[in-house]
Structures are given as structure tokens and as C-alpha cells.
Amino acid sequence: MRDRPLADLVHRHDPVTLPPDATVQEACREMRAHRVGCVVVTDAAKRLLGIFTGRDAVCRIGADCLPPASTRLDQVMTRHPVTLPPGAGALEALRLMQDGGFRHIPLVQDGVVVGVVSRGDFRAMEHARLNEENGLWETLR
């Protein structure tokens, strides 16, 4: 089976982005409106500053009782998230997500965010291939 490039998996080539001074409430509304699990935090030139996910909303806002209407994204976003170029392979992205315990990877080309892939974008056969590889590594240990 040939490993598909991430660019083939991207459903939205215009990821939902917000500036760092946007509020958590704005981010959650955008995620709901676009039916996505994350917002990419960028500067005016679409350069990546961070990522804010539904998990961040629960773990960083809900758990600490921070007010969503006044908490800025730059206060609670994940800074320096793992990124990949759009030409990277699907299995590489799945491995990174599994090893890092996250569900979204921004795709960055020439310093600019060009998309986002999430764990749900991958086919069952790609998940199965990753599980097969993990099983082989366990056998070799």
C-alpha cells in the first residue's frame, strides 16, 4: 500500500484561523460553526503561532474555570505545535499523533499554514497499517 501525502487528506485548504488576541469564546464559536476540532492561531501573514483545540477548551478553560469571553487564545493555546509539510506521508502524521497524544497537525509550507489534518481524516487501512507496524516493533523488542 502506498502512503498517501497529507495534501490528499486535507478537506479544508483554508483552515479556521484566528489572531492571538481572539478570545476562547470566539474560537469555540468558530469551531462549532465550521464543525472542526481546532483553530489555528496565526499572525496577519498566516504564520503559525499556536493551535487551540476542543481538548484545550476542556482542559485549560473548563478545568481552571477561566472565563471564555475574556481569556485570549495566546494565554491558553499550544505554542510551537508539531507541524508537517503537505507532502509528508499519512503514516508519518499518524505516528506523530500517536506518539504525541494529539489529534491535529497543522500543515506548513514556506512558513505559512496551508491546512490541518486530524486523526479522523485518515482511512481505516492507514490506521490498520500503523497498528501492524507497532505490533512488529513490539515483537522485535
Secondary structure by P-SEA (a helix, b strand, c coil): cccccccccccccccccccccccaaaaaaaaaaacccbbbbbcccccccccccaaaaaaccccccccccccccccccccccccccccccaaaaaaaaaaacccbbbbbcccccccccccccccaaaaaaaaaaaaaaaaac
